[in-house]
Amino acid sequence: MIKAILTDIEGTITRITFVKDILFPYAAAHLPDFVRANHAEPAVAEQVTAVRQELNQPTATLDDVIDALLTWIAEDKKITPLKQLQGLIWQTGYEQGDFTGHLYPDAMAFLNVMDAQDIALYVYSSGSVKAQQLLFAYSDFGDVRPLFKNYFDTKVGGKKEPQSYQTILTQLPYHAHEVLFLSDIVEELDAAKAAGMATLQLWRDNQASSEQHRKISDFEQFDSEYLA
């Protein structure tokens, strides 16, 4: 019996284009000025140091750091210090009302139903925990953060690595087979399945699919059998 759901965000409960067309361009446009203006602040300084470590260039200039970050954005790299800085930048955008966090209506309805059925909800996304919480705090449906028990990002490891899901399981009060992982990406589902979790693919935008995982095209197709 499934007792908890661990869900991806992008492509699963929110449209992929929200991140690529709204959030990424916003971060790219504001990142240079943000880093220059705030590089001495502890939260930003920590990430600047992490970028230098990632580059293996401890003496890299601030301009070098900014150039690397912009390159990673353009290449859609899932690198932790970039994700942390993007979260800080997006906070300003959300607070100013420049955009709201997109959630599919069918996903919002599904999350509410699962919560009402006492299925514990958790999030695992390549976006930082801060970015996740901002999206849910300023979502199209208002502040929906109370729905979720906890959030995980790439600090636990990459989403295509089984060990990452095993690490998450050590922080949950459930056995692996009691957790259902939702994602649109086959490699992520493969990793979760290798860690012993149940899996379900959201096949929304003609993503690659696999016969190794059950799939639905929206949450209106979700059936109680997936919780058995």
BALOBA-1460 file (C-alpha; in Angstrom, 3 decimals):
// residues 228
<rec num="1" residu="m" x="0.000" y="0.000" z="0.000"/>
<rec num="2" residu="i" x="1.381" y="3.389" z="-0.986"/>
<rec num="3" residu="k" x="1.675" y="5.735" z="1.997"/>
<rec num="4" residu="a" x="3.687" y="8.568" z="0.440"/>
<rec num="5" residu="i" x="4.204" y="10.245" z="-2.921"/>
<rec num="6" residu="l" x="7.494" y="11.789" z="-3.998"/>
<rec num="7" residu="t" x="6.932" y="14.076" z="-6.970"/>
<rec num="8" residu="d" x="9.099" y="15.816" z="-9.501"/>
<rec num="9" residu="i" x="7.991" y="19.339" z="-10.454"/>
<rec num="10" residu="e" x="8.971" y="20.351" z="-13.995"/>
<rec num="11" residu="g" x="6.992" y="18.414" z="-16.601"/>
<rec num="12" residu="t" x="5.086" y="16.546" z="-13.911"/>
<rec num="13" residu="i" x="2.985" y="19.014" z="-11.909"/>
<rec num="14" residu="t" x="4.044" y="22.167" z="-13.759"/>
<rec num="15" residu="r" x="4.614" y="22.726" z="-17.450"/>
<rec num="16" residu="i" x="8.206" y="22.506" z="-18.723"/>
<rec num="17" residu="t" x="7.839" y="25.827" z="-20.532"/>
<rec num="18" residu="f" x="7.241" y="27.683" z="-17.249"/>
<rec num="19" residu="v" x="10.817" y="27.040" z="-16.216"/>
<rec num="20" residu="k" x="12.374" y="27.409" z="-19.655"/>
<rec num="21" residu="d" x="10.342" y="30.376" z="-20.884"/>
<rec num="22" residu="i" x="9.792" y="32.316" z="-17.645"/>
<rec num="23" residu="l" x="12.168" y="31.388" z="-14.827"/>
<rec num="24" residu="f" x="15.404" y="30.718" z="-16.730"/>
<rec num="25" residu="p" x="15.270" y="33.910" z="-18.829"/>
<rec num="26" residu="y" x="14.416" y="35.963" z="-15.736"/>
<rec num="27" residu="a" x="17.404" y="34.543" z="-13.829"/>
<rec num="28" residu="a" x="19.737" y="35.012" z="-16.792"/>
<rec num="29" residu="a" x="18.690" y="38.646" z="-17.229"/>
<rec num="30" residu="h" x="19.095" y="39.528" z="-13.555"/>
<rec num="31" residu="l" x="21.998" y="37.286" z="-12.512"/>
<rec num="32" residu="p" x="24.982" y="39.533" z="-13.394"/>
<rec num="33" residu="d" x="23.678" y="42.570" z="-11.488"/>
<rec num="34" residu="f" x="22.434" y="40.388" z="-8.626"/>
<rec num="35" residu="v" x="25.775" y="38.655" z="-8.085"/>
<rec num="36" residu="r" x="27.758" y="41.885" z="-8.356"/>
<rec num="37" residu="a" x="25.472" y="43.673" z="-5.921"/>
<rec num="38" residu="n" x="25.246" y="40.847" z="-3.378"/>
<rec num="39" residu="h" x="28.479" y="38.842" z="-3.675"/>
<rec num="40" residu="a" x="29.546" y="39.848" z="-0.154"/>
<rec num="41" residu="e" x="26.292" y="38.617" z="1.404"/>
<rec num="42" residu="p" x="26.874" y="35.233" z="3.103"/>
<rec num="43" residu="a" x="24.222" y="33.324" z="1.138"/>
<rec num="44" residu="v" x="25.589" y="34.580" z="-2.192"/>
<rec num="45" residu="a" x="29.272" y="34.412" z="-1.194"/>
<rec num="46" residu="e" x="28.824" y="30.729" z="-0.334"/>
<rec num="47" residu="q" x="27.555" y="29.990" z="-3.841"/>
<rec num="48" residu="v" x="30.268" y="32.086" z="-5.514"/>
<rec num="49" residu="t" x="32.840" y="29.980" z="-3.671"/>
<rec num="50" residu="a" x="31.021" y="26.817" z="-4.756"/>
<rec num="51" residu="v" x="31.161" y="27.952" z="-8.403"/>
<rec num="52" residu="r" x="34.928" y="28.487" z="-8.105"/>
<rec num="53" residu="q" x="35.250" y="24.995" z="-6.674"/>
<rec num="54" residu="e" x="33.136" y="23.564" z="-9.488"/>
<rec num="55" residu="l" x="35.429" y="25.285" z="-12.000"/>
<rec num="56" residu="n" x="38.499" y="24.170" z="-10.037"/>
<rec num="57" residu="q" x="39.593" y="27.808" z="-10.179"/>
<rec num="58" residu="p" x="39.822" y="29.152" z="-6.603"/>
<rec num="59" residu="t" x="41.059" y="32.549" z="-7.839"/>
<rec num="60" residu="a" x="38.435" y="33.016" z="-10.558"/>
<rec num="61" residu="t" x="37.223" y="36.600" z="-10.785"/>
<rec num="62" residu="l" x="33.629" y="37.575" z="-10.183"/>
<rec num="63" residu="d" x="33.225" y="38.103" z="-13.927"/>
<rec num="64" residu="d" x="34.535" y="34.560" z="-14.521"/>
<rec num="65" residu="v" x="31.993" y="33.241" z="-12.036"/>
<rec num="66" residu="i" x="29.160" y="35.151" z="-13.714"/>
<rec num="67" residu="d" x="30.225" y="33.942" z="-17.170"/>
<rec num="68" residu="a" x="30.240" y="30.346" z="-15.931"/>
<rec num="69" residu="l" x="26.783" y="30.723" z="-14.399"/>
<rec num="70" residu="l" x="25.330" y="32.187" z="-17.590"/>
<rec num="71" residu="t" x="26.881" y="29.370" z="-19.611"/>
<rec num="72" residu="w" x="25.346" y="26.789" z="-17.283"/>
<rec num="73" residu="i" x="21.941" y="28.435" z="-17.655"/>
<rec num="74" residu="a" x="22.248" y="28.353" z="-21.454"/>
<rec num="75" residu="e" x="23.268" y="24.683" z="-21.315"/>
<rec num="76" residu="d" x="20.538" y="23.791" z="-18.777"/>
<rec num="77" residu="k" x="23.099" y="22.411" z="-16.343"/>
<rec num="78" residu="k" x="21.837" y="20.978" z="-13.044"/>
<rec num="79" residu="i" x="24.643" y="22.411" z="-10.914"/>
<rec num="80" residu="t" x="23.847" y="23.102" z="-7.271"/>
<rec num="81" residu="p" x="25.354" y="26.614" z="-6.808"/>
<rec num="82" residu="l" x="23.561" y="27.792" z="-9.954"/>
<rec num="83" residu="k" x="20.274" y="26.409" z="-8.639"/>
<rec num="84" residu="q" x="20.811" y="28.091" z="-5.280"/>
<rec num="85" residu="l" x="21.487" y="31.478" z="-6.891"/>
<rec num="86" residu="q" x="18.548" y="31.146" z="-9.255"/>
<rec num="87" residu="g" x="16.324" y="30.579" z="-6.227"/>
<rec num="88" residu="l" x="17.534" y="33.802" z="-4.647"/>
<rec num="89" residu="i" x="16.885" y="35.749" z="-7.844"/>
<rec num="90" residu="w" x="13.464" y="34.213" z="-8.431"/>
<rec num="91" residu="q" x="12.425" y="35.213" z="-4.917"/>
<rec num="92" residu="t" x="12.553" y="38.847" z="-5.987"/>
<rec num="93" residu="g" x="10.463" y="38.095" z="-9.073"/>
<rec num="94" residu="y" x="7.801" y="36.270" z="-7.113"/>
<rec num="95" residu="e" x="7.662" y="38.923" z="-4.384"/>
<rec num="96" residu="q" x="7.333" y="41.697" z="-6.968"/>
<rec num="97" residu="g" x="4.558" y="39.847" z="-8.761"/>
<rec num="98" residu="d" x="6.578" y="39.523" z="-11.974"/>
<rec num="99" residu="f" x="5.163" y="35.980" z="-12.315"/>
<rec num="100" residu="t" x="3.355" y="33.279" z="-10.321"/>
<rec num="101" residu="g" x="4.260" y="29.615" z="-9.971"/>
<rec num="102" residu="h" x="2.508" y="27.547" z="-12.609"/>
<rec num="103" residu="l" x="0.732" y="24.353" z="-11.548"/>
<rec num="104" residu="y" x="-1.428" y="22.203" z="-13.809"/>
<rec num="105" residu="p" x="-5.055" y="22.351" z="-12.581"/>
<rec num="106" residu="d" x="-5.277" y="18.551" z="-12.710"/>
<rec num="107" residu="a" x="-2.090" y="18.337" z="-10.611"/>
<rec num="108" residu="m" x="-3.466" y="20.745" z="-8.018"/>
<rec num="109" residu="a" x="-6.678" y="18.734" z="-7.750"/>
<rec num="110" residu="f" x="-4.678" y="15.514" z="-7.437"/>
<rec num="111" residu="l" x="-2.467" y="16.892" z="-4.664"/>
<rec num="112" residu="n" x="-5.521" y="18.006" z="-2.724"/>
<rec num="113" residu="v" x="-7.137" y="14.569" z="-3.051"/>
<rec num="114" residu="m" x="-3.975" y="12.779" z="-1.912"/>
<rec num="115" residu="d" x="-3.655" y="15.108" z="1.063"/>
<rec num="116" residu="a" x="-7.281" y="14.462" z="1.996"/>
<rec num="117" residu="q" x="-6.548" y="10.718" z="1.860"/>
<rec num="118" residu="d" x="-3.604" y="11.166" z="4.258"/>
<rec num="119" residu="i" x="-1.032" y="10.258" z="1.613"/>
<rec num="120" residu="a" x="2.127" y="12.111" z="2.616"/>
<rec num="121" residu="l" x="3.466" y="14.384" z="-0.135"/>
<rec num="122" residu="y" x="7.155" y="15.108" z="-0.776"/>
<rec num="123" residu="v" x="9.001" y="16.930" z="-3.550"/>
<rec num="124" residu="y" x="12.274" y="16.047" z="-5.311"/>
<rec num="125" residu="s" x="13.385" y="18.472" z="-8.002"/>
<rec num="126" residu="s" x="16.624" y="19.588" z="-9.632"/>
<rec num="127" residu="g" x="15.620" y="23.118" z="-8.664"/>
<rec num="128" residu="s" x="16.797" y="24.166" z="-5.222"/>
<rec num="129" residu="v" x="14.543" y="23.654" z="-2.210"/>
<rec num="130" residu="k" x="14.285" y="27.443" z="-2.012"/>
<rec num="131" residu="a" x="13.093" y="27.623" z="-5.629"/>
<rec num="132" residu="q" x="10.589" y="24.835" z="-5.000"/>
<rec num="133" residu="q" x="9.135" y="26.580" z="-1.961"/>
<rec num="134" residu="l" x="8.899" y="29.881" z="-3.814"/>
<rec num="135" residu="l" x="6.945" y="28.276" z="-6.650"/>
<rec num="136" residu="f" x="4.499" y="26.739" z="-4.176"/>
<rec num="137" residu="a" x="4.286" y="29.871" z="-1.994"/>
<rec num="138" residu="y" x="3.410" y="32.061" z="-4.989"/>
<rec num="139" residu="s" x="1.552" y="29.510" z="-7.115"/>
<rec num="140" residu="d" x="-1.430" y="30.125" z="-9.371"/>
<rec num="141" residu="f" x="-3.506" y="28.647" z="-6.523"/>
<rec num="142" residu="g" x="-1.961" y="30.672" z="-3.723"/>
<rec num="143" residu="d" x="0.338" y="29.306" z="-1.016"/>
<rec num="144" residu="v" x="0.185" y="25.501" z="-1.245"/>
<rec num="145" residu="r" x="3.303" y="24.736" z="0.800"/>
<rec num="146" residu="p" x="1.286" y="23.187" z="3.667"/>
<rec num="147" residu="l" x="0.498" y="20.245" z="1.356"/>
<rec num="148" residu="f" x="4.095" y="19.012" z="1.455"/>
<rec num="149" residu="k" x="5.939" y="17.288" z="4.295"/>
<rec num="150" residu="n" x="9.454" y="17.978" z="2.973"/>
<rec num="151" residu="y" x="11.471" y="19.026" z="-0.080"/>
<rec num="152" residu="f" x="14.613" y="17.552" z="-1.648"/>
<rec num="153" residu="d" x="16.992" y="18.891" z="-4.299"/>
<rec num="154" residu="t" x="20.326" y="17.901" z="-5.860"/>
<rec num="155" residu="k" x="22.045" y="18.186" z="-2.485"/>
<rec num="156" residu="v" x="20.960" y="14.571" z="-1.991"/>
<rec num="157" residu="g" x="22.436" y="13.671" z="-5.397"/>
<rec num="158" residu="g" x="21.503" y="13.626" z="-9.061"/>
<rec num="159" residu="k" x="17.988" y="12.602" z="-10.028"/>
<rec num="160" residu="k" x="19.180" y="9.820" z="-12.334"/>
<rec num="161" residu="e" x="21.182" y="8.103" z="-9.571"/>
<rec num="162" residu="p" x="19.564" y="5.338" z="-7.456"/>
<rec num="163" residu="q" x="21.633" y="6.383" z="-4.445"/>
<rec num="164" residu="s" x="19.802" y="9.730" z="-4.363"/>
<rec num="165" residu="y" x="16.484" y="7.985" z="-3.811"/>
<rec num="166" residu="q" x="18.020" y="5.719" z="-1.199"/>
<rec num="167" residu="t" x="19.265" y="8.835" z="0.602"/>
<rec num="168" residu="i" x="15.780" y="10.348" z="0.509"/>
<rec num="169" residu="l" x="14.319" y="7.122" z="1.910"/>
<rec num="170" residu="t" x="16.578" y="7.379" z="4.960"/>
<rec num="171" residu="q" x="14.774" y="10.650" z="5.742"/>
<rec num="172" residu="l" x="11.253" y="9.267" z="5.311"/>
<rec num="173" residu="p" x="9.316" y="7.112" z="7.790"/>
<rec num="174" residu="y" x="8.373" y="4.655" z="5.040"/>
<rec num="175" residu="h" x="9.742" y="1.587" z="3.303"/>
<rec num="176" residu="a" x="10.752" y="1.991" z="-0.342"/>
<rec num="177" residu="h" x="7.746" y="0.018" z="-1.643"/>
<rec num="178" residu="e" x="5.410" y="2.375" z="0.239"/>
<rec num="179" residu="v" x="6.605" y="5.398" z="-1.780"/>
<rec num="180" residu="l" x="5.343" y="6.262" z="-5.274"/>
<rec num="181" residu="f" x="7.658" y="8.445" z="-7.370"/>
<rec num="182" residu="l" x="6.156" y="10.651" z="-10.084"/>
<rec num="183" residu="s" x="8.207" y="12.062" z="-12.955"/>
<rec num="184" residu="d" x="8.129" y="12.696" z="-16.683"/>
<rec num="185" residu="i" x="11.739" y="11.476" z="-17.170"/>
<rec num="186" residu="v" x="12.385" y="7.764" z="-17.737"/>
<rec num="187" residu="e" x="15.936" y="7.842" z="-16.342"/>
<rec num="188" residu="e" x="14.669" y="9.333" z="-13.082"/>
<rec num="189" residu="l" x="11.960" y="6.702" z="-12.852"/>
<rec num="190" residu="d" x="14.559" y="4.007" z="-13.539"/>
<rec num="191" residu="a" x="16.691" y="5.288" z="-10.661"/>
<rec num="192" residu="a" x="13.754" y="5.412" z="-8.245"/>
<rec num="193" residu="k" x="12.672" y="1.923" z="-9.231"/>
<rec num="194" residu="a" x="16.211" y="0.647" z="-8.680"/>
<rec num="195" residu="a" x="15.971" y="2.046" z="-5.139"/>
<rec num="196" residu="g" x="12.786" y="0.014" z="-4.599"/>
<rec num="197" residu="m" x="10.137" y="2.720" z="-5.075"/>
<rec num="198" residu="a" x="6.953" y="2.341" z="-7.070"/>
<rec num="199" residu="t" x="6.905" y="4.578" z="-10.162"/>
<rec num="200" residu="l" x="4.456" y="6.373" z="-12.417"/>
<rec num="201" residu="q" x="5.316" y="8.487" z="-15.459"/>
<rec num="202" residu="l" x="3.460" y="11.677" z="-16.359"/>
<rec num="203" residu="w" x="3.633" y="11.460" z="-20.128"/>
<rec num="204" residu="r" x="2.506" y="15.003" z="-20.922"/>
<rec num="205" residu="d" x="4.582" y="16.257" z="-23.844"/>
<rec num="206" residu="n" x="5.441" y="13.133" z="-25.823"/>
<rec num="207" residu="q" x="8.452" y="12.483" z="-23.634"/>
<rec num="208" residu="a" x="10.311" y="9.210" z="-24.090"/>
<rec num="209" residu="s" x="8.515" y="6.386" z="-22.321"/>
<rec num="210" residu="s" x="9.371" y="2.919" z="-21.120"/>
<rec num="211" residu="e" x="7.404" y="-0.281" z="-20.655"/>
<rec num="212" residu="q" x="9.109" y="-0.591" z="-17.269"/>
<rec num="213" residu="h" x="6.875" y="2.134" z="-15.814"/>
<rec num="214" residu="r" x="3.143" y="2.753" z="-15.760"/>
<rec num="215" residu="k" x="2.164" y="6.075" z="-17.323"/>
<rec num="216" residu="i" x="-0.691" y="8.555" z="-17.515"/>
<rec num="217" residu="s" x="-1.020" y="11.741" z="-19.565"/>
<rec num="218" residu="d" x="-2.692" y="13.745" z="-16.786"/>
<rec num="219" residu="f" x="-3.831" y="13.232" z="-13.212"/>
<rec num="220" residu="e" x="-7.460" y="12.810" z="-14.216"/>
<rec num="221" residu="q" x="-6.336" y="9.332" z="-15.321"/>
<rec num="222" residu="f" x="-4.913" y="8.529" z="-11.885"/>
<rec num="223" residu="d" x="-6.686" y="5.521" z="-10.394"/>
<rec num="224" residu="s" x="-6.672" y="4.087" z="-6.893"/>
<rec num="225" residu="e" x="-4.877" y="1.026" z="-8.300"/>
<rec num="226" residu="y" x="-1.684" y="3.099" z="-8.362"/>
<rec num="227" residu="l" x="-1.853" y="3.266" z="-4.556"/>
<rec num="228" residu="a" x="-2.266" y="-0.494" z="-4.121"/>
